[in-house]
Amino acid sequence: MTLSLNIGNFFNDSCSHALVDELRKKTTEKEILEFEEKFNSKNEKNLHVYICRFLKNRSISRALASKWLITMINNKESEINTLKN
């Protein structure tokens, strides 16, 4: 069982809608990664947790969630590979 998906509401409704709007606005890889870095530096939980929660609750589309998650995962893998070399 994944506890992070069963905690309850992370934000109030207006904050959730604002975050979903931001996710929809960012279209380039650079914008996505910059937003992720900024978001993660200012919040207790990382952005991927919120994206997964929105996906579970059907607040965002699978296409939007996959775009963001793939971009973030590819970036993390790239950072890991850079550190290995």
Phi and psi in radians as a Rosetta constraint file:
Dihedral C 1 N 2 CA 2 C 2 CIRCULARHARMONIC -1.684 0.35
Dihedral N 2 CA 2 C 2 N 3 CIRCULARHARMONIC 1.986 0.35
Dihedral C 2 N 3 CA 3 C 3 CIRCULARHARMONIC -1.223 0.35
Dihedral N 3 CA 3 C 3 N 4 CIRCULARHARMONIC -0.588 0.35
Dihedral C 3 N 4 CA 4 C 4 CIRCULARHARMONIC -1.131 0.35
Dihedral N 4 CA 4 C 4 N 5 CIRCULARHARMONIC -0.340 0.35
Dihedral C 4 N 5 CA 5 C 5 CIRCULARHARMONIC -1.613 0.35
Dihedral N 5 CA 5 C 5 N 6 CIRCULARHARMONIC -0.043 0.35
Dihedral C 5 N 6 CA 6 C 6 CIRCULARHARMONIC -2.094 0.35
Dihedral N 6 CA 6 C 6 N 7 CIRCULARHARMONIC 0.346 0.35
Dihedral C 6 N 7 CA 7 C 7 CIRCULARHARMONIC -1.372 0.35
Dihedral N 7 CA 7 C 7 N 8 CIRCULARHARMONIC -0.440 0.35
Dihedral C 7 N 8 CA 8 C 8 CIRCULARHARMONIC 1.954 0.35
Dihedral N 8 CA 8 C 8 N 9 CIRCULARHARMONIC -2.805 0.35
Dihedral C 8 N 9 CA 9 C 9 CIRCULARHARMONIC -1.267 0.35
Dihedral N 9 CA 9 C 9 N 10 CIRCULARHARMONIC 2.309 0.35
Dihedral C 9 N 10 CA 10 C 10 CIRCULARHARMONIC -1.483 0.35
Dihedral N 10 CA 10 C 10 N 11 CIRCULARHARMONIC -0.686 0.35
Dihedral C 10 N 11 CA 11 C 11 CIRCULARHARMONIC -2.207 0.35
Dihedral N 11 CA 11 C 11 N 12 CIRCULARHARMONIC 2.906 0.35
Dihedral C 11 N 12 CA 12 C 12 CIRCULARHARMONIC -1.353 0.35
Dihedral N 12 CA 12 C 12 N 13 CIRCULARHARMONIC 3.014 0.35
Dihedral C 12 N 13 CA 13 C 13 CIRCULARHARMONIC -1.036 0.35
Dihedral N 13 CA 13 C 13 N 14 CIRCULARHARMONIC -0.747 0.35
Dihedral C 13 N 14 CA 14 C 14 CIRCULARHARMONIC -1.155 0.35
Dihedral N 14 CA 14 C 14 N 15 CIRCULARHARMONIC -0.647 0.35
Dihedral C 14 N 15 CA 15 C 15 CIRCULARHARMONIC -1.193 0.35
Dihedral N 15 CA 15 C 15 N 16 CIRCULARHARMONIC -0.685 0.35
Dihedral C 15 N 16 CA 16 C 16 CIRCULARHARMONIC -1.088 0.35
Dihedral N 16 CA 16 C 16 N 17 CIRCULARHARMONIC -0.773 0.35
Dihedral C 16 N 17 CA 17 C 17 CIRCULARHARMONIC -1.121 0.35
Dihedral N 17 CA 17 C 17 N 18 CIRCULARHARMONIC -0.683 0.35
Dihedral C 17 N 18 CA 18 C 18 CIRCULARHARMONIC -1.131 0.35
Dihedral N 18 CA 18 C 18 N 19 CIRCULARHARMONIC -0.708 0.35
Dihedral C 18 N 19 CA 19 C 19 CIRCULARHARMONIC -1.159 0.35
Dihedral N 19 CA 19 C 19 N 20 CIRCULARHARMONIC -0.747 0.35
Dihedral C 19 N 20 CA 20 C 20 CIRCULARHARMONIC -1.072 0.35
Dihedral N 20 CA 20 C 20 N 21 CIRCULARHARMONIC -0.716 0.35
Dihedral C 20 N 21 CA 21 C 21 CIRCULARHARMONIC -1.062 0.35
Dihedral N 21 CA 21 C 21 N 22 CIRCULARHARMONIC -0.721 0.35
Dihedral C 21 N 22 CA 22 C 22 CIRCULARHARMONIC -1.121 0.35
Dihedral N 22 CA 22 C 22 N 23 CIRCULARHARMONIC -0.706 0.35
Dihedral C 22 N 23 CA 23 C 23 CIRCULARHARMONIC -1.072 0.35
Dihedral N 23 CA 23 C 23 N 24 CIRCULARHARMONIC -0.679 0.35
Dihedral C 23 N 24 CA 24 C 24 CIRCULARHARMONIC -1.258 0.35
Dihedral N 24 CA 24 C 24 N 25 CIRCULARHARMONIC -0.549 0.35
Dihedral C 24 N 25 CA 25 C 25 CIRCULARHARMONIC -1.238 0.35
Dihedral N 25 CA 25 C 25 N 26 CIRCULARHARMONIC -0.653 0.35
Dihedral C 25 N 26 CA 26 C 26 CIRCULARHARMONIC -1.373 0.35
Dihedral N 26 CA 26 C 26 N 27 CIRCULARHARMONIC 2.094 0.35
Dihedral C 26 N 27 CA 27 C 27 CIRCULARHARMONIC -2.044 0.35
Dihedral N 27 CA 27 C 27 N 28 CIRCULARHARMONIC -0.480 0.35
Dihedral C 27 N 28 CA 28 C 28 CIRCULARHARMONIC -1.608 0.35
Dihedral N 28 CA 28 C 28 N 29 CIRCULARHARMONIC 2.768 0.35
Dihedral C 28 N 29 CA 29 C 29 CIRCULARHARMONIC -1.039 0.35
Dihedral N 29 CA 29 C 29 N 30 CIRCULARHARMONIC -0.721 0.35
Dihedral C 29 N 30 CA 30 C 30 CIRCULARHARMONIC -1.073 0.35
Dihedral N 30 CA 30 C 30 N 31 CIRCULARHARMONIC -0.790 0.35
Dihedral C 30 N 31 CA 31 C 31 CIRCULARHARMONIC -1.097 0.35
Dihedral N 31 CA 31 C 31 N 32 CIRCULARHARMONIC -0.733 0.35
Dihedral C 31 N 32 CA 32 C 32 CIRCULARHARMONIC -1.090 0.35
Dihedral N 32 CA 32 C 32 N 33 CIRCULARHARMONIC -0.839 0.35
Dihedral C 32 N 33 CA 33 C 33 CIRCULARHARMONIC -1.198 0.35
Dihedral N 33 CA 33 C 33 N 34 CIRCULARHARMONIC -0.636 0.35
Dihedral C 33 N 34 CA 34 C 34 CIRCULARHARMONIC -1.141 0.35
Dihedral N 34 CA 34 C 34 N 35 CIRCULARHARMONIC -0.743 0.35
Dihedral C 34 N 35 CA 35 C 35 CIRCULARHARMONIC -1.136 0.35
Dihedral N 35 CA 35 C 35 N 36 CIRCULARHARMONIC -0.744 0.35
Dihedral C 35 N 36 CA 36 C 36 CIRCULARHARMONIC -1.037 0.35
Dihedral N 36 CA 36 C 36 N 37 CIRCULARHARMONIC -0.814 0.35
Dihedral C 36 N 37 CA 37 C 37 CIRCULARHARMONIC -1.070 0.35
Dihedral N 37 CA 37 C 37 N 38 CIRCULARHARMONIC -0.802 0.35
Dihedral C 37 N 38 CA 38 C 38 CIRCULARHARMONIC -1.108 0.35
Dihedral N 38 CA 38 C 38 N 39 CIRCULARHARMONIC -0.795 0.35
Dihedral C 38 N 39 CA 39 C 39 CIRCULARHARMONIC -1.091 0.35
Dihedral N 39 CA 39 C 39 N 40 CIRCULARHARMONIC -0.835 0.35
Dihedral C 39 N 40 CA 40 C 40 CIRCULARHARMONIC -1.138 0.35
Dihedral N 40 CA 40 C 40 N 41 CIRCULARHARMONIC -0.525 0.35
Dihedral C 40 N 41 CA 41 C 41 CIRCULARHARMONIC -1.294 0.35
Dihedral N 41 CA 41 C 41 N 42 CIRCULARHARMONIC -0.344 0.35
Dihedral C 41 N 42 CA 42 C 42 CIRCULARHARMONIC -1.923 0.35
Dihedral N 42 CA 42 C 42 N 43 CIRCULARHARMONIC -0.059 0.35
Dihedral C 42 N 43 CA 43 C 43 CIRCULARHARMONIC -2.218 0.35
Dihedral N 43 CA 43 C 43 N 44 CIRCULARHARMONIC 2.648 0.35
Dihedral C 43 N 44 CA 44 C 44 CIRCULARHARMONIC -1.156 0.35
Dihedral N 44 CA 44 C 44 N 45 CIRCULARHARMONIC -0.721 0.35
Dihedral C 44 N 45 CA 45 C 45 CIRCULARHARMONIC -1.804 0.35
Dihedral N 45 CA 45 C 45 N 46 CIRCULARHARMONIC 2.501 0.35
Dihedral C 45 N 46 CA 46 C 46 CIRCULARHARMONIC -1.242 0.35
Dihedral N 46 CA 46 C 46 N 47 CIRCULARHARMONIC 2.749 0.35
Dihedral C 46 N 47 CA 47 C 47 CIRCULARHARMONIC -1.019 0.35
Dihedral N 47 CA 47 C 47 N 48 CIRCULARHARMONIC -0.642 0.35
Dihedral C 47 N 48 CA 48 C 48 CIRCULARHARMONIC -1.077 0.35
Dihedral N 48 CA 48 C 48 N 49 CIRCULARHARMONIC -0.503 0.35
Dihedral C 48 N 49 CA 49 C 49 CIRCULARHARMONIC -1.152 0.35
Dihedral N 49 CA 49 C 49 N 50 CIRCULARHARMONIC -0.743 0.35
Dihedral C 49 N 50 CA 50 C 50 CIRCULARHARMONIC -1.177 0.35
Dihedral N 50 CA 50 C 50 N 51 CIRCULARHARMONIC -0.727 0.35
Dihedral C 50 N 51 CA 51 C 51 CIRCULARHARMONIC -1.067 0.35
Dihedral N 51 CA 51 C 51 N 52 CIRCULARHARMONIC -0.770 0.35
Dihedral C 51 N 52 CA 52 C 52 CIRCULARHARMONIC -1.109 0.35
Dihedral N 52 CA 52 C 52 N 53 CIRCULARHARMONIC -0.681 0.35
Dihedral C 52 N 53 CA 53 C 53 CIRCULARHARMONIC -1.118 0.35
Dihedral N 53 CA 53 C 53 N 54 CIRCULARHARMONIC -0.791 0.35
Dihedral C 53 N 54 CA 54 C 54 CIRCULARHARMONIC -1.058 0.35
Dihedral N 54 CA 54 C 54 N 55 CIRCULARHARMONIC -0.703 0.35
Dihedral C 54 N 55 CA 55 C 55 CIRCULARHARMONIC -1.128 0.35
Dihedral N 55 CA 55 C 55 N 56 CIRCULARHARMONIC -0.780 0.35
Dihedral C 55 N 56 CA 56 C 56 CIRCULARHARMONIC -1.050 0.35
Dihedral N 56 CA 56 C 56 N 57 CIRCULARHARMONIC -0.706 0.35
Dihedral C 56 N 57 CA 57 C 57 CIRCULARHARMONIC -1.503 0.35
Dihedral N 57 CA 57 C 57 N 58 CIRCULARHARMONIC 0.043 0.35
Dihedral C 57 N 58 CA 58 C 58 CIRCULARHARMONIC 1.051 0.35
Dihedral N 58 CA 58 C 58 N 59 CIRCULARHARMONIC 0.631 0.35
Dihedral C 58 N 59 CA 59 C 59 CIRCULARHARMONIC -1.475 0.35
Dihedral N 59 CA 59 C 59 N 60 CIRCULARHARMONIC -0.376 0.35
Dihedral C 59 N 60 CA 60 C 60 CIRCULARHARMONIC -2.324 0.35
Dihedral N 60 CA 60 C 60 N 61 CIRCULARHARMONIC 2.820 0.35
Dihedral C 60 N 61 CA 61 C 61 CIRCULARHARMONIC -1.338 0.35
Dihedral N 61 CA 61 C 61 N 62 CIRCULARHARMONIC 2.767 0.35
Dihedral C 61 N 62 CA 62 C 62 CIRCULARHARMONIC -1.105 0.35
Dihedral N 62 CA 62 C 62 N 63 CIRCULARHARMONIC -0.616 0.35
Dihedral C 62 N 63 CA 63 C 63 CIRCULARHARMONIC -1.123 0.35
Dihedral N 63 CA 63 C 63 N 64 CIRCULARHARMONIC -0.785 0.35
Dihedral C 63 N 64 CA 64 C 64 CIRCULARHARMONIC -1.146 0.35
Dihedral N 64 CA 64 C 64 N 65 CIRCULARHARMONIC -0.795 0.35
Dihedral C 64 N 65 CA 65 C 65 CIRCULARHARMONIC -1.073 0.35
Dihedral N 65 CA 65 C 65 N 66 CIRCULARHARMONIC -0.767 0.35
Dihedral C 65 N 66 CA 66 C 66 CIRCULARHARMONIC -1.166 0.35
Dihedral N 66 CA 66 C 66 N 67 CIRCULARHARMONIC -0.650 0.35
Dihedral C 66 N 67 CA 67 C 67 CIRCULARHARMONIC -1.040 0.35
Dihedral N 67 CA 67 C 67 N 68 CIRCULARHARMONIC -0.847 0.35
Dihedral C 67 N 68 CA 68 C 68 CIRCULARHARMONIC -1.162 0.35
Dihedral N 68 CA 68 C 68 N 69 CIRCULARHARMONIC -0.826 0.35
Dihedral C 68 N 69 CA 69 C 69 CIRCULARHARMONIC -1.146 0.35
Dihedral N 69 CA 69 C 69 N 70 CIRCULARHARMONIC -0.723 0.35
Dihedral C 69 N 70 CA 70 C 70 CIRCULARHARMONIC -1.104 0.35
Dihedral N 70 CA 70 C 70 N 71 CIRCULARHARMONIC -0.749 0.35
Dihedral C 70 N 71 CA 71 C 71 CIRCULARHARMONIC -1.070 0.35
Dihedral N 71 CA 71 C 71 N 72 CIRCULARHARMONIC -0.800 0.35
Dihedral C 71 N 72 CA 72 C 72 CIRCULARHARMONIC -1.174 0.35
Dihedral N 72 CA 72 C 72 N 73 CIRCULARHARMONIC -0.720 0.35
Dihedral C 72 N 73 CA 73 C 73 CIRCULARHARMONIC -1.164 0.35
Dihedral N 73 CA 73 C 73 N 74 CIRCULARHARMONIC -0.766 0.35
Dihedral C 73 N 74 CA 74 C 74 CIRCULARHARMONIC -1.053 0.35
Dihedral N 74 CA 74 C 74 N 75 CIRCULARHARMONIC -0.680 0.35
Dihedral C 74 N 75 CA 75 C 75 CIRCULARHARMONIC -1.124 0.35
Dihedral N 75 CA 75 C 75 N 76 CIRCULARHARMONIC -0.769 0.35
Dihedral C 75 N 76 CA 76 C 76 CIRCULARHARMONIC -1.120 0.35
Dihedral N 76 CA 76 C 76 N 77 CIRCULARHARMONIC -0.720 0.35
Dihedral C 76 N 77 CA 77 C 77 CIRCULARHARMONIC -1.118 0.35
Dihedral N 77 CA 77 C 77 N 78 CIRCULARHARMONIC -0.676 0.35
Dihedral C 77 N 78 CA 78 C 78 CIRCULARHARMONIC -1.103 0.35
Dihedral N 78 CA 78 C 78 N 79 CIRCULARHARMONIC -0.748 0.35
Dihedral C 78 N 79 CA 79 C 79 CIRCULARHARMONIC -1.103 0.35
Dihedral N 79 CA 79 C 79 N 80 CIRCULARHARMONIC -0.718 0.35
Dihedral C 79 N 80 CA 80 C 80 CIRCULARHARMONIC -1.119 0.35
Dihedral N 80 CA 80 C 80 N 81 CIRCULARHARMONIC -0.798 0.35
Dihedral C 80 N 81 CA 81 C 81 CIRCULARHARMONIC -1.109 0.35
Dihedral N 81 CA 81 C 81 N 82 CIRCULARHARMONIC -0.618 0.35
Dihedral C 81 N 82 CA 82 C 82 CIRCULARHARMONIC -1.129 0.35
Dihedral N 82 CA 82 C 82 N 83 CIRCULARHARMONIC -0.707 0.35
Dihedral C 82 N 83 CA 83 C 83 CIRCULARHARMONIC -1.214 0.35
Dihedral N 83 CA 83 C 83 N 84 CIRCULARHARMONIC -0.523 0.35
Dihedral C 83 N 84 CA 84 C 84 CIRCULARHARMONIC -1.197 0.35
Dihedral N 84 CA 84 C 84 N 85 CIRCULARHARMONIC -0.590 0.35
